Amino acid sequence: MAALPLLRWGASSLRAHSSPPPSRRLFSAIRRPSAAARCEPGSRVMLKGMDYPELEKWVQSQGFRPGQAMMLWKCLYENNVWAHCPDELAGLNKDLRKMISEHADLKALTVKDIITASDGTRKILFSLEDASVIETVVIPSARGRTTVCVSSQVGCAMNCQFCFTGRMGLRKHLSTAEIVEQAVFARRLFSDEFGSITNVVFMGMGEPLHNVDNVIKASSIMVDEQGLQFSPRKVTVSTSGLVPQIKRFLHESNCDLAVSLNATTDEVRNWIMPINRKYNLNLLLGTLREELSLRPKSIVLFEYVMLAGVNDRSGIWI
């Protein structure tokens, strides 16, 4: 799912909301990162796959105090260090580092390439453990906003006709750790160059709400006040319109929701977005109106990509 122009819909109004999409120019000037320290595989838990209560419980189960769990949590997210091995976690005692080396893994992704566009946008290619490759895009803005666009799946099952990722089909869901680490890496690699990474959008590869468990958990880690500390209003999860998962997301997450609309009639949307055949516009928009009526301060963002001769004509609007 690519980053798209956005419309913002509150409980009582619909208004334009601009968000600069990634550059459409050809990416060039490949810069390969230096090799990083690696830990031996075979660990039992992925640290970035746990929220704080889970991490605290796990640390205590290994015989350590809750306060040491908070120190570990801050090492994972607060300190501007790209740690791959426990010995790189400054401030933790020797016994805790030893336990982590024996029972946990810090690293979910491996950087394959970093590609720079002419406007400064960075595309990071990550390799997964099974050699699959995902993309993460870091988008700087002259207005002081820097956005990281994260992926949630390898491929996508939605088969939207305008989306290149959809041609791959769904190959796998990303784990919570694989999603979170995209934001961690972007912040630690580019903060010195761009300043703070201010926004996260789940608009990379995949349909985020098709991987709803891991996406809700990853977004909660991103907005944790002791962790990555993103504002919930600065983390936006996009969907093509999976209605049951939309309801769950709005009930369980305080992050923003974006709906990739792209048509104003079922006839057109059925064609370009097959998910509409299961959850049509009346059901989708009715669900959003119902949910927003219970949350008057909430908003939903609409994405709309203009396709010449397909969805750029006048029609029934919402």
Secondary structure, DSSP 8 states (H G I E B T S, - for coil): -----EEEEESS-EEEE-------S--EEEE---------S--SEEGGGS-HHHHHHHHHHTT--HHHHHHHHHHHHTSS----SGGGSTT--HHHHHHHHHHEE----EEEEEEE-TTS-EEEEEE-TTS-EEEEEEEE-TTS-EEEE---EEE-SS--TT-SGGGG-EEEE--HHHHHHHHHHHHHHHHHHHS---EEEE-SSS-GGGGHHHHHHHHHHHT-TTTT---GGGEEEEES--HHHHHHHHHH--SEEEEE---SSHHHHHHH-GGGGTS-HHHHHHHHHHHHHT-TT-EEEEE----TTTT-S-----
